Amino acid sequence: MQHRCASTTGGAPGRAPARPGRPVSRRAVTAAGLLAPLAALLAGCGADQGSTSPRTLRVLDTYTNDPDRTVIGGALDAAAKKVGVTLERVSVAGDSLIQRVLQQGSSGTLPDILMLDNPDLQQIAATTALRPFDEVGVPTDGYTEGVTSAGTYDGRVYGLAPTVNTIALFYDVRALDEAGVAPPTTWSELREAAGALTRGSRYGLAFCGNATYEGTWQYLPFFWSNGADERDIATPEAAAGLDLLAGTVADGHASTSVLNWSQADVKDQFVAGRAAMMVNGPWQIPELESVEGLEYAVVTLPVRDPAGQRPVAPLGGEVWTVPATGDRSKERLAGRVLAEFLSDESLVSMAAKRSTVPGRPALIEPFLERRPEMAAFADLVRGARARTAELGAEWPATATALYTAVQLAVSGQATAQDALAEAQEYV
Amino acid sequence: MTTTTIRAASPALATAPPPVRRPGARHRNRRLVTLLFLGPAVLYLLLFYGYPVVQNVVMGFQHYTISTFFTGEAPWAGLDNYREVVGSPLFRTALLNTALFTVGSIAGQFVLGLAVAVFFRRRFPLSGFLRSLILLPWLIPLIAASAVWKWILDTESGVLNRVLVGAGLVDTGVPWLSSTSLALVTVIAVNVWIGIPFNAVILHGGLQGIPDELYEAGALDGATRWRAFRHITWPMLRPVVTVVLVLGVVYTLKVLDIILGLTGGGPANATQTLATQSYQLSFATFDFGQGAAVSNILIVISLIFAAVYLRLNRRAVDE
């Protein structure tokens, strides 16, 4: 491309001797020569992108690390082979995906197949950037309610998650045995257990309460299980859940550093033996497995009143979409690839290899045969709730308010009730 | 410049008889050449400085959201974005934090930077080596530096708290980054560490420009050490000091990476500044209109300091 720019302008200096007797003109020509590459650049030397062959589809996702990178890549390639196309896959860092999509959207270079984090789907679908699945021929039945609602915008499905995840309570089996504590099932048991397990440099509990959507995500199971609703966050039900988290920190049974920890930091604390229990997701399992001498187990997160409440887990996972590129034949090809990618066999295999749960309940049984230890997550995922189910594209404002409330309450700046009332103003 | 052009042109005119003498033609040509030479620079400025600034100002008056990128539609919002951000409870916190962060950082950086610069005025064994070590914070990528500082400052396992507890200075780890009352102070301290090299290098350069004779003459009159600093160094250094301070303010106002790396604006917005707020509005909630509004406010504040600088500079020249 650079070369083409240079060669078009290369002609200009060559004409210089044609006008003798006007020495200044040589300067003019030099100046023109200096200007020309810029002008050529502006004229759109870099405009032709994405003109790949009709049987090559471009894919964009965020699986930069193994095992996800190879597992997803393998499943995509297998699906493409069945359809008879080749894929050109690009993986970018998770936090730069939306920026990349926006750039591509404004320059008309969206990929043919796009992965999105599920809470972002409705916002992107609202912009008309995606094609509904019924028009590109991707089957949409058989998914859990959470997966379907996360992928639906304005009554039509725009994206589906092959496998999903959520968060639960991981605990150090030996630490609980030593302290004679049973895995907690209620909030009061959780607070007691956290107290009994706090010893020396080890805290009872670690969770993520940082000022990002991760902090919101970890508060949600406590928020929802107790009957709170994201349409009105300043309620006693929401405050009770927040008080539980803030209380363990105030009691000194969880570190104040939870305010800065990401979920990966929480896992590091747990692995290093500085927390006996942690709130985290199954994507940490491959790393936990690789730690020698660590004996851990997973249970669902406790609820306030097990008699009348059931755990409500937030739905996590990435959805796959077909962007509206304007090339109808490629959009249909992309739809066919995704249909294969989302086939039973492909889903179970991806789920088993990535420690995530298939998005279709019918596949959970064959999945558990391969990964029996994932039972706690599989149960949770069946009833998992999508963050955007109620608020859709308006979710980010509420998500911001929720982590603000977590920060205010956990840092002791305000009581749980006041923190939520103050945070409500951000919505 | 003008004379050389004429001289270079005249031999050519002497050998080849001029075709038709058009009065003013040569002059016009020269103007054209001037314009052509100016062209690339002007174009560059317009393209990479003018356009983004204008675009940002315009964006502040638009409902510029994710949809805009796909549909190209950004409805006019008037002052809505400004009303929204200034009216939000976060704005006052962010403004106050920005002021505290800037004043605190500049004061720390300048005083320590000046001390380092004065110290290295004297030559002693290894002074050259040590002086280059001072530059270290400048050479480390800010994201890497903030990640390492985050480790150092961790409440339980950070090396700083380990040392403090080990020495018996405190009983339990100090929550450097997780306490709402300490986090801003900690972030300022880290930013001071990063800013010392810049201040020290520029001020050291200024010190080198002060002739030794002045100190010799001063010494004869009894001005040594502190008095020499007050009556010789400080007045001679004044122009450099203004440059350092004004540039420092402009650089500090827009600091984003260190805060994002250390606290992300938390805990409970204790380290939220206008820069982090603008970043979050644009790239976390994707409300680019409001993000632009906040950054425009930040630009205006920077411009005020730039204007002050230009004014001070002009006065210095006049004197």
Interface residues (C-beta under 8 A of the other chain):
Chain A: P20 G21 R22 P23 V24 S25 R27 A28 A31 A32 L34 L35 L38 I98 Q99 L102 Q103 G105 S106 Q123 I124 A126 T127 T128 A129 S201 N210 A211 T212 Y213 S255 T256 S257 V258 L259 N260 A272 R274 P396 A397 T400 T404 Q407 L408 V410 S411 G412 Q413 E422 E425 Y426
Chain B: A8 A9 A12 L13 A16 P18 P19 R26 N29 R30 L32 V33 L36 F37 G39 P40 L43 Y44 I66 S67 F69 F70 T71 G72 S88 P89 L90 K150 D154 T155 E156 S157 P175 L177 S178 S179 T180 T263 G264 G265 G266 P267 A268 N269 A270 Q280 F283 A284 T285 F286
